[in-house]
Amino acid sequence: APVPLPAPAAKELAAAVGAALDNVRRHAGADARAWILVEDEPGEVVVTVRDDGPGIPEGRLAQAEGEGRLGVALSIRGRLRHLGGSAELVSIPGQGTEVELKVPKARGKAGTR
């Protein structure tokens, strides 16, 4: 079934999902699989991108940001933050990575109405 969202929010959410899938392709290995789950909650849309790759070593994202590589910070978190949404990343070395993207259905107080 369709999951309605305002066009700007849908565009940014789709771009964040694309960035998460790009990270799977680049970092999880050629044999890694990815799954996408879309949840239509009463006040928000939640999209989870999960892979079965090697996971991200602890501290690697902070190290990448320190080196000026801001893919997760900007391409994923930054896209959703200005919509009043969020992105959470959980990764366990050897068990894969999960990115949970949340976007409110109604625009929030932060100038997004």
Legacy VTK file of the C-alpha trace (Angstrom):
# vtk DataFile Version 3.0
C-alpha trace
ASCII
DATASET POLYDATA
POINTS 113 float
0.000 0.000 0.000
1.204 3.546 -0.616
2.804 5.381 2.298
1.895 9.060 1.952
4.494 11.707 2.773
4.886 15.301 1.601
6.971 15.342 -1.596
10.038 17.058 -0.059
10.133 14.550 2.818
9.663 11.605 0.439
12.497 12.881 -1.765
14.928 13.245 1.151
13.928 9.897 2.654
14.453 8.176 -0.703
17.867 9.836 -1.030
18.852 8.687 2.482
17.765 5.124 1.651
19.827 5.345 -1.547
22.867 6.487 0.438
22.434 3.591 2.873
22.214 1.139 -0.027
25.299 2.726 -1.629
27.145 2.041 1.627
26.067 -1.610 1.494
27.353 -1.880 -2.073
30.665 -0.175 -1.249
31.462 -1.649 2.140
29.558 -4.875 2.807
31.106 -6.990 0.069
29.955 -8.498 -3.205
28.004 -11.316 -1.557
26.192 -9.125 0.984
22.421 -8.934 0.890
20.289 -5.971 1.935
16.706 -5.731 3.135
14.428 -2.703 3.278
11.473 -2.518 5.666
8.964 0.335 5.445
6.701 0.968 8.425
3.748 3.353 8.166
3.318 4.427 11.783
0.618 6.883 12.935
2.959 9.872 13.267
5.981 8.885 11.222
7.380 6.728 8.480
10.211 4.410 9.484
12.470 2.813 6.886
15.048 0.273 7.990
17.921 -0.779 5.728
19.727 -3.870 6.995
22.593 -5.854 5.514
24.418 -9.069 6.320
27.888 -7.688 5.627
30.875 -7.610 7.985
29.592 -4.687 10.059
31.409 -1.468 10.865
34.341 -1.658 13.277
33.813 0.393 16.435
35.067 3.951 16.004
35.225 3.737 12.188
32.426 6.267 11.556
34.023 8.828 13.870
37.371 8.216 12.170
35.804 8.701 8.720
34.196 11.980 9.826
37.573 13.125 11.189
39.088 12.407 7.758
36.427 14.560 6.092
34.396 11.607 4.810
30.898 12.632 5.835
28.681 10.158 3.974
26.669 8.954 6.955
26.700 12.330 8.707
25.491 14.337 5.703
23.976 11.978 3.155
21.861 10.161 5.682
21.545 11.979 9.029
21.705 15.490 7.605
18.953 14.837 5.064
16.525 13.755 7.750
17.503 16.147 10.542
16.186 19.224 8.735
12.840 17.417 8.307
12.604 16.758 12.036
13.578 13.123 11.460
16.470 10.990 12.560
18.802 8.228 11.504
20.212 5.626 13.845
22.916 3.200 12.869
23.611 -0.076 14.654
26.461 -2.246 13.498
27.934 -5.356 15.033
31.236 -6.523 13.567
30.642 -9.839 11.822
26.847 -9.463 11.890
26.012 -6.588 9.550
24.625 -3.094 9.818
21.157 -1.658 10.309
20.168 1.929 9.550
16.804 3.101 10.882
15.452 6.225 9.202
12.506 8.118 10.730
10.578 10.973 9.169
7.537 12.595 10.779
4.378 12.673 8.682
3.452 16.129 9.942
6.044 18.826 9.689
7.640 19.778 12.989
8.389 23.020 14.802
11.857 23.520 13.275
10.645 25.638 10.385
9.516 22.729 8.239
5.810 23.619 8.155
LINES 1 114
113 0 1 2 3 4 5 6 7 8 9 10 11 12 13 14 15 16 17 18 19 20 21 22 23 24 25 26 27 28 29 30 31 32 33 34 35 36 37 38 39 40 41 42 43 44 45 46 47 48 49 50 51 52 53 54 55 56 57 58 59 60 61 62 63 64 65 66 67 68 69 70 71 72 73 74 75 76 77 78 79 80 81 82 83 84 85 86 87 88 89 90 91 92 93 94 95 96 97 98 99 100 101 102 103 104 105 106 107 108 109 110 111 112
